[in-house]
């Protein structure tokens, strides 16, 4: 995948369970990740997890935007 089509950010899983917040970032692979270091193994990848601060921040922003959209749909439905 070329750099122009490598547009994905880290896979993200966030939960709040019994008051405990947990967030995980998984690597999407160097050929798909917008923040990877070319076609070689990313130096931020550790046992399948993403450690890139830029990829993590982008994933958090994407998650925030999606949660805001979901929240708005619920509010409109209750409206």
C-alpha positions in Angstrom: 0.0 0.0 0.0 1.5 3.4 -0.9 1.9 6.2 1.5 -1.1 8.0 0.0 -3.4 5.0 0.8 -1.9 4.3 4.2 -4.6 6.2 6.1 -5.5 4.1 9.1 -4.7 4.9 12.7 -4.3 2.5 15.6 -7.2 0.1 16.4 -8.6 1.4 19.6 -10.6 -0.2 22.4 -11.8 1.9 25.3 -14.0 0.8 28.2 -15.3 2.0 31.5 -16.2 -1.1 33.5 -17.2 -0.8 37.1 -15.7 2.7 37.1 -12.4 1.7 35.8 -11.2 3.3 32.5 -9.1 1.2 30.1 -7.8 2.0 26.6 -5.8 -0.1 24.3 -4.2 0.7 21.0 -3.4 -2.2 18.5 -1.2 -1.9 15.5 -2.9 -1.9 12.1 0.2 -2.8 10.2 2.9 -0.8 8.5 1.3 -0.9 5.1 -2.0 0.6 6.4 -0.9 2.9 9.2 -0.7 6.6 8.5 2.1 7.0 11.0 4.3 3.9 10.2 7.9 4.2 9.2 7.6 3.0 5.5 7.2 -0.7 4.7 9.5 -1.9 7.5 8.5 -3.0 11.0 7.5 0.1 13.0 9.7 0.9 15.9 6.6 1.8 18.0 5.0 -1.7 17.6 5.4 -3.8 20.7 3.8 -7.3 20.7 1.0 -6.1 18.4 0.3 -2.9 20.4 0.8 0.6 19.0 3.0 2.9 21.0 3.2 5.8 18.6 2.0 9.0 20.4 0.9 10.5 17.0 -1.2 7.4 16.1 -2.6 7.1 19.6 -3.7 10.8 19.6 -5.3 10.4 16.1 -7.1 7.3 17.3 -8.4 9.1 20.5 -9.6 12.0 18.3 -11.4 9.7 16.0 -13.0 7.8 18.9 -14.1 11.2 20.4 -15.7 12.3 17.2 -17.5 9.0 16.8 -18.7 9.0 20.4 -20.0 12.6 19.9 -21.9 11.5 16.8 -23.4 8.6 18.7 -24.3 10.8 21.6 -26.0 13.3 19.3 -28.1 10.6 17.7 -29.3 9.4 21.1 -30.1 13.0 22.1 -32.0 13.6 18.9 -34.0 10.3 19.4 -34.9 11.3 22.9 -35.6 14.9 21.9 
